[in-house]
């Protein structure tokens, strides 16, 4: 089988690329390892920024659909001390500069905007190789293959396409998070719901932190961050939910009960999420017929920009291909020359902000969304 544009990965970046190409009348096929759109949870809330993510949705002609997903009031942010005291509070200013949506719902409007056969589900990539004249062959786990004149790796942190361009691999950043959910919190956990407030909440010390976000309805989605080596987490049996919960909660002794209940009151087993990053400024020499976008290209430590940058990458690549329909290499060169500095600037600037001492910096608000995009190697 031979196709013109092959996209690996049906995340937000890959789907944005497919949609922008569709808007410009350029067909593409997206191959996704998951068996269906509902195969797993798509993570929690995302801030979609007016300077990147919203621009991508405009290019995809989906701004109206996006606005229909916005959860009003969720831009509110609270910073608490470990004892529960409110250190700082920012209301939702209503400007729409960083509105909150559910990641799964955002992905669904992209899926709904594509022809029915665009995404081929259940196609896990086992490898890719370069052929001649800028073509590449992708092999799937079931032994089937596809040959393409343009291959785009939108397949995340552990991309199977990246080795065609780069020897870089993600490295552990020294921190992991434990993910929990509390359902019907206003009724079942009113003190916790009050502490979190109407949007996002963060409480932190230098090596321990709790982020939480109010999702649709009364669901509280929390990320419990611990700066420890991977061996430390390996000593905890996360297949034993009760024991793992108790061990993580032990690290927050002395914290307010309305905060530690985000650990102990979870309605699902706690999930460990190690965090990884590619080298800041990761780039590659131009290889005919192949490129990367999103985390496959520039996975960074959580900074709130991952989903936004992935969508902007997809939109900008789609527009470059539409502008250079008869010259794929010109399109890829133009895209990469803009993408490399853009992603590097975001990693450096947002990373510095996220580690700064200023409690009212808005980057803190985005760390919650960023954590969900880090997955363990397959």
Residue pairs with C-beta under 8 A, 6 or more apart in sequence:
1 144
1 145
1 146
1 147
2 146
2 147
2 148
2 149
3 28
3 29
3 146
3 147
3 148
3 149
4 26
4 27
4 28
4 148
4 149
4 150
5 21
5 26
5 27
5 28
5 29
5 148
5 149
5 150
5 152
5 321
6 28
6 29
6 31
6 136
6 138
6 146
6 148
6 150
6 151
6 152
7 14
7 17
7 18
7 28
7 29
7 30
7 31
7 152
7 154
8 14
8 30
8 31
8 125
8 138
8 151
8 152
8 153
8 154
8 155
8 159
8 160
8 161
9 30
9 31
9 32
9 153
9 154
9 155
9 156
9 159
9 294
9 296
10 30
10 31
10 32
10 34
10 37
10 107
10 111
10 119
10 121
11 107
11 154
11 155
11 156
11 294
11 310
12 103
12 106
12 107
12 110
12 294
12 307
12 310
12 311
12 314
13 154
13 293
13 294
13 295
13 307
13 310
13 311
13 313
13 314
14 30
14 152
14 154
14 155
14 293
14 294
14 314
15 30
15 107
15 110
15 111
15 114
15 119
15 314
16 56
16 57
16 59
16 60
16 110
16 310
16 311
16 314
16 315
16 318
17 28
17 152
17 154
17 293
17 313
17 314
17 315
17 317
17 318
18 28
18 30
18 110
18 114
18 118
18 119
18 314
18 318
19 60
19 61
19 62
19 110
19 113
19 114
19 314
19 318
20 56
20 59
20 60
20 314
20 315
20 317
20 318
20 319
20 322
21 27
21 28
21 318
21 321
21 322
22 28
22 113
22 114
22 115
22 118
23 59
23 60
23 61
23 318
24 318
24 319
24 321
24 322
26 318
26 321
26 322
26 325
28 118
29 118
29 120
29 146
30 114
30 118
30 119
30 120
31 119
31 120
31 123
31 125
31 138
31 140
31 146
32 119
32 120
32 121
32 122
32 123
33 122
33 123
33 124
33 125
33 155
33 378
34 40
34 121
34 122
35 121
35 122
36 121
36 122
37 107
37 108
37 111
37 121
41 104
42 102
42 103
42 104
42 107
43 103
43 104
43 369
43 372
43 373
44 102
44 103
44 213
44 215
44 221
44 368
44 369
44 372
45 71
45 74
45 100
45 101
45 102
45 103
45 200
45 213
45 215
45 221
45 368
45 369
46 53
46 100
46 101
46 102
46 103
46 106
46 307
46 308
46 369
47 75
47 98
47 99
47 100
47 304
47 308
47 365
47 366
47 369
48 54
48 57
48 66
48 98
48 99
48 100
48 101
48 106
48 307
48 308
49 97
49 98
49 305
49 308
50 96
50 97
50 98
52 305
52 308
52 309
52 311
52 312
53 307
53 308
53 311
53 312
54 63
54 66
55 312
55 315
56 308
56 311
56 312
56 314
56 315
56 316
57 63
57 66
57 311
59 315
59 316
59 318
59 319
60 110
60 113
60 315
61 113
62 109
62 110
62 113
65 109
65 113
66 101
66 106
66 109
69 101
69 102
69 105
69 106
69 109
70 96
70 99
70 100
70 101
71 99
71 100
71 101
71 102
71 215
71 216
72 92
73 92
73 198
73 199
74 92
74 99
74 100
74 198
74 199
74 200
74 213
74 214
75 92
75 93
75 98
75 99
75 100
75 199
75 365
76 89
76 90
76 91
76 92
76 197
76 198
76 199
76 200
77 89
77 90
77 199
77 200
77 201
77 202
77 362
77 364
77 365
78 86
78 88
78 89
78 90
78 195
78 196
78 197
78 199
78 200
78 201
78 202
79 86
79 87
79 88
79 89
79 201
79 202
79 203
79 359
79 360
79 364
80 86
80 87
80 195
80 201
80 202
80 203
80 256
80 259
81 87
81 203
82 203
82 205
82 252
82 254
82 255
82 256
82 259
83 254
83 255
83 256
84 195
84 203
84 255
84 256
84 258
84 259
87 359
88 359
88 360
89 197
90 360
90 362
90 365
92 198
92 199
98 362
98 365
98 366
100 199
100 213
102 215
102 216
103 307
103 369
103 372
111 119
123 140
123 141
123 142
123 144
124 140
124 141
124 378
125 138
125 139
125 140
125 141
125 155
125 160
125 161
126 139
126 140
126 141
126 160
127 138
127 139
127 160
128 136
128 137
128 138
128 139
128 151
128 160
128 161
128 163
128 164
129 136
129 137
129 139
129 164
130 136
130 164
130 287
130 289
130 290
131 137
131 147
133 288
133 289
134 149
134 150
134 288
134 289
134 328
134 329
135 147
135 148
135 149
135 289
136 147
136 148
136 151
136 164
136 289
136 290
137 145
137 146
137 147
137 148
138 145
138 146
138 147
138 148
138 151
139 145
140 146
148 289
149 289
149 328
150 289
150 290
150 321
150 328
151 161
151 164
151 289
151 290
151 291
152 161
152 290
152 291
152 292
152 293
152 317
153 159
153 160
153 161
153 162
153 164
153 165
153 290
153 291
153 292
153 293
153 296
153 297
154 292
154 293
154 294
154 296
154 310
154 314
155 161
155 296
156 294
156 295
156 296
156 299
156 373
156 375
157 170
157 276
157 295
157 296
157 299
157 373
157 374
157 375
157 377
158 170
158 375
158 377
158 378
159 292
159 295
159 296
161 290
161 292
161 296
162 168
162 292
162 296
162 297
164 287
164 290
165 284
165 285
165 287
165 290
165 291
165 292
166 282
166 284
168 278
168 279
168 282
169 278
170 276
170 277
170 278
170 299
171 276
171 277
171 278
171 279
172 229
172 230
172 274
172 275
172 276
173 275
173 276
173 277
173 301
174 227
174 228
174 229
175 225
175 226
175 227
175 228
175 275
175 301
176 225
176 226
176 228
176 230
176 233
176 272
176 273
176 274
176 275
177 211
177 223
177 224
177 225
177 226
177 272
177 273
177 275
177 371
178 223
178 224
178 226
178 244
178 248
178 263
178 270
178 271
178 272
178 273
179 221
179 222
179 223
179 224
179 270
179 271
179 272
179 273
179 371
179 372
180 221
180 222
180 224
180 262
180 263
180 265
180 266
180 268
180 270
180 271
181 219
181 220
181 221
181 222
181 266
181 267
181 268
182 188
182 189
182 192
182 219
182 220
182 222
182 261
182 262
182 265
182 266
182 267
183 218
183 219
183 267
184 217
184 218
184 219
185 192
185 193
185 196
185 214
185 218
185 219
185 220
186 193
186 218
187 218
188 265
189 220
189 261
189 265
191 257
191 258
191 261
192 220
192 258
192 259
192 261
192 262
192 265
193 214
193 218
193 220
194 258
195 201
195 256
195 258
195 259
196 212
196 213
196 214
196 220
196 262
197 214
198 214
199 213
199 214
199 365
200 211
200 212
200 213
200 214
200 365
200 368
201 210
201 211
201 212
201 213
202 209
202 210
202 211
202 212
202 364
202 367
202 368
203 209
203 210
203 255
203 259
204 210
204 225
206 227
207 226
207 227
207 228
208 225
208 226
208 227
208 251
208 252
209 224
209 225
210 222
210 223
210 224
210 225
210 252
210 255
210 259
210 262
210 263
211 222
211 223
211 225
211 367
211 368
211 371
212 220
212 221
212 222
212 223
212 262
212 368
213 220
213 221
213 222
213 368
213 369
214 220
215 221
220 262
221 368
222 262
222 263
222 266
223 273
223 368
223 371
224 248
224 252
224 262
224 263
224 270
225 371
226 232
226 233
226 248
226 251
230 274
233 272
233 274
236 243
236 244
236 247
236 248
236 272
237 243
237 244
238 244
238 269
238 270
238 271
238 272
241 269
241 270
244 269
244 270
245 263
245 264
245 266
245 270
246 264
248 263
248 270
249 260
249 263
249 264
252 259
252 260
252 263
263 270
273 371
273 372
273 374
273 375
273 376
274 374
274 376
275 301
275 302
275 371
275 374
276 299
276 374
277 299
277 300
277 301
278 298
278 299
278 300
280 300
280 344
280 347
280 348
280 351
281 340
281 344
281 347
282 297
282 298
282 343
283 336
283 340
286 329
286 332
286 333
286 336
288 328
288 329
289 328
291 297
291 317
291 332
291 335
291 336
293 310
293 313
293 314
293 317
293 339
294 306
294 309
294 310
294 313
294 314
295 306
295 310
295 373
297 313
297 339
297 343
298 309
298 339
298 343
298 344
298 347
299 306
299 374
300 306
300 343
300 346
300 347
300 350
300 351
301 347
301 351
301 354
302 354
302 367
302 370
302 371
302 374
303 346
303 347
303 350
303 351
303 353
303 354
303 363
303 366
303 367
303 370
304 350
304 354
304 363
304 365
304 366
304 367
304 369
304 370
305 346
305 347
305 350
305 366
305 370
306 369
306 370
306 373
307 369
307 370
307 373
309 342
309 343
309 346
312 342
313 335
313 339
313 343
316 335
316 338
316 339
317 331
317 332
317 335
317 339
320 331
320 332
320 334
320 335
321 328
321 331
323 331
323 334
324 330
324 331
324 334
350 363
350 366
353 361
353 363
354 361
354 363
354 364
354 367
